Amino acid sequence: MIYYAIFPTKRLLREINVGDSENKLIEIISDKKYAQLINIYNYKHSKEKYYVKGWEYEEREINNKVYIYFVGAEMVYIYIDKNGNIEYIFIGGS
């Protein structure tokens, strides 16, 4: 049996999904003590290396904005589309 209390990232992903609104993301994640906001980048930074150094990442263009959180022992990139909805979630280890 897997206990989600041990895996904060899995616990978070039970609450947010692709297609959810940015407002829902902010509402849910702002209440999580285990999620630390690292940075927010918008589409103007898409050509820059906005990834967190030393952590796994997936090269991806920013269509609107990306929230980068440190959750548990993983870096979580949450991409928001131009309609204000989550379009993609990437989880990277160190």
Secondary structure by P-SEA (a helix, b strand, c coil): cccccccaaaaaaacccccccaaaaaaaaaacccccccccccccccccccccccccccccccccbbbbbbcccbbbbbbbcccccccbbbbbcc
